[in-house]
Amino acid sequence: MPDVARRAGGLARDLDLLRALATVPPDQGGLGVMRLAEIVGRDKSQVSRAMRALEAVGLVERDVRTLEYRLGTEVFALAAKAGPNRLLRTAPPHMQALAQQLDETVHLCVLAGTGVLTVASVPAPSHSFRATGWEGRVVPAHCTSAGRVLLMDAELPFIEQRFAGGDFSGGPGNRTTDPASLWSEICAARRRGYALVDEDFEPGLIGASAPVRDHHGRIVAAVNVSASKERSHARLRAMGEATALAARRLSEALGMPPAADRPATGPT
């Protein structure tokens, strides 16, 4: 029992830190160690150690410029898997409509570290191509259309830090070999409003993804369509446009501010 009590106490202290970060509006950065220590009433060195541990498992992220912490992608990935989550309640009709329109499998994905986690899938009405086995699976973000749109609001220093020294392998069409080339693909997705892949992830597979934004205008998920290149390559761009429209409608249902849907600019 003493060991259980110690563990529970440690988890409670970590939750206090996460709750403190959750009070910061998305457009106001994060909190530094000193401010966090003040909020939770703990020693600065204790908070610093706790934050490093939380960062190591993806529950918090640290800005390389300001050194402030904010909630990490693992928090949102876990939230997206929670039963009462609004995203999972709202998404199915939009995914089903897109699957019916394109006759392709549709996935709902969230960012998980340097990977993409599929949290829901809707199969194509007339075939079973890539329809099952993806929920709960994590695939690389750099070579998938979902990963690139989930990173659309990130800045180059974040990409350089998060993907430094990472494995950039992929399919025969993969053009992302380092953080700089990944940044280029992210900027292209920003300009279009959606991302396209043509065997970037694996041979014979094409895909399109578009970002889903919440009531803060923050990207919380991606709508993804996966298809056989042999069957659907000629309509890949049309798939991207249809996916972007479906993701926009889902975002609006989540309360996305109108200005958040404007395409962003970035370097070529």
N, C-alpha and C positions, 0 to 999 in steps of 0.2 A: 504493500500500500504506500509506503513512503516514496518508492520510486515512481509510482503512478502519480502521486501528488506533485512530485518535482516536475514530471513531464507536463502535467496539466498546467502548472504554474508557468512553465516556459512557453507553452502554446498560448496561454492567456496574454502574456506580455508581448508575444509576437503579434497577436491579433490587435492589441492596442496600437501598435505601430502601423499596421495595415489600415485600421480604422482612421487613424490620423491622416494618412495619405489620401484616404477616400474623401476627405472633406475639402480637398483642393480642387477647384474647378479645372477642367481640362486645359483651358487657355491660360492658366496661371502657373505653368511649370510644375515644380514640386517643392519638397521641403528638405533643408539641410539637416545634418546630424544635430547641430546645436538646437535648432528649433524643434525637432522631434523630441529631443531630450527634455526640453521645457514642457512640451505638451503632455508627455506621458509621465513626467516627474521621475526620470531615471538619470543615472550618471551617463555623461557623454560617451565614455569609453565602452560602457555596456551597450548602449544604443548602436555605436559604430560596429561592434562585433556582431550584433544581431542583424543589422542591415546587410553586412557582408554575407552572412549566411543566407538571408532571404534572397539576396541577389544571385547567389550561386545556384539556387533552384528555380529562378525565374519569377519569383513572387513579387519582386521589386526590380526596377531598372534605375540606373544612375546616369544622369546627363554628363557627358564627358567634358562639357564646357562649364556648366554652373556647379557641378558636383551635387546637385539636388536629386533626391529620390522621388520616384513616382511609382504607382502600382504597375506591376509587370504583366506580361502577356499570359503567364500561367494563371493569374487571377481571373482574367477574362475567359480563358479556355475552360476553367472549372465552372465559371458562372454560366457559360453557354451550354454546359452539360446538365445543369440543374433543372429539375422537372418544372418548377414554376416560372422559369425564365421567360421574359416577354418575347425575346427573339425567337425562341423555339415554339412559342404559342402562335406567333404572328406569321412566321415564314411559310408553313406548309401550303396554304392556298396559292401563294405566289410561285413557289417551286413547282407545284402541280400544273399550274397554268403554263409555265415555261416548258416543262417536260412535254405537255400535250402539244404546244405550238411547234416545237422543234423535233419532237419524237426522239429525244435524247435524254440520257440520264442527267439529273441535276443534283448537285451537292451543295450543302451549306458548310462553310469552312471558317475556322478561326485560326489566329496565329498562335503558335506554341514554340517559343524560343526562336530557333532558326528553321523551324518546320511549320507545316500546316496540318491542322487536325480537322478531320471531317466529323461533324456532329450530327448531320442528318442527310438522308438521300431519298430521292424520288426516282424510281425507274422509268425508263422510256416506255410508252404504252405498247409498242409493237415488238420490242426485242429486249434482250437482257445484257447488252454490252455494258460492262463495268457497272452493273446495277447493284451488286452486293459486295460485302466484305470490306467496305471502306470506312464505315462509321467506327470511330475510335482509333483509326490508323493515322499515323503521322508520316508525312512525306516532305521532302525538302522544299523550302520556300523559294530558293533562288531560281529553280528551273520549272516552276509551275505558275500558271497564270493566276491562281488564287494567291500564292505567296507574294507575287509582285503587286497586286492591287491592295493586299493587306498592309503592304509597306508604303503605299502611295503618300501618306502624310509624314513619313519619316524624312529626316535630313541626312545629308551625306556623312557627317561625323558619326551618327548613330549606325548607319550601314557599315561604315568602316570598322567601328568597334565591335558590333554584333557578329559580323561575318569574317573578321580577321582570322586568317589561318584555317578557314573552314574548308570542307570538302565541296568542290564545285563540279563534281561529276554529274552526268545526266545522260539524256538520250542523244541521238545523232544530230539533232537540230539545236542542241544547247549552245548558246552564245555567251553565257555568263561564266567567266573563268576566274573572276576576282571581284572584290567589292565595287570597283569602278565600272565594270561592265554590267553588274547587277543594277547599279545606280542609273545607268543609261536606259536599261529596260524599264525601270520604275518610272523614269521621266517620260518615256514613250507612252506608258500606260496612263500617266497623268493627263497627257495631252489628248488622248483618245477618250478617256473616261472608262476604259476597260483594257484588259490585257489579253493577248492571244499567244498561244504556243503551238508550234508545229514540230512535233517529235522532240521537243526540248526535254521532256521528262522521260519518255520511253518510246521505242520504235512503234510506228503505226497509230500513235495517239495524238490527237489535236484537242485543243480546249480553249475555252473563253471564260473569263471571270470579270466581275464588276463588284465594286465595294458597296457594302451596306453600312449606312450611317445611323447613329442613334439621335436622340433629341438634342444632344450637345453638338451634333455635326461630326462626331468622332467615328472613325471606321471601327466597327465592332465585328464584322464578318465579311465574307465574300460569297456571292452566288457563283457557282461554277458549273459549266456544262462540259462534259467529256464525251468525245465521239471518236469513231473510227476514221482515220484519215482516208482510207479507201472509199468510204461511203459518203463522207461529208466535207471533204477539203474545199470543194468549190464554193461552199457557203459559209466558210469560217468567219469572214467579216460580218456577214448577216447574223451569224450566231452571236458574235460579240455585241452587236447593236441590240439584239433582242434581250440578251442577258443584262445589258446596262439598263434597259427600260424596266425589266423585272426587278432588278436591284434597287432602282430609283423608287419604284412603287412600294417596295418593302420598306425602304428607308422613310418614305413619307408616312407609312402606317406606323412607324416607330416614332414619328414626330420630328423628323429631320428638318432643321431650319432651311428655307429655300436657298439661301446664299451658299450653303455647304455643298451643293451639287454642281457648282460651277467648275469646269475643268481648270486645273492648275497648270501653270507654265513651268518649264524647267529646261536645263541644258539638253542639247541633243546628244 
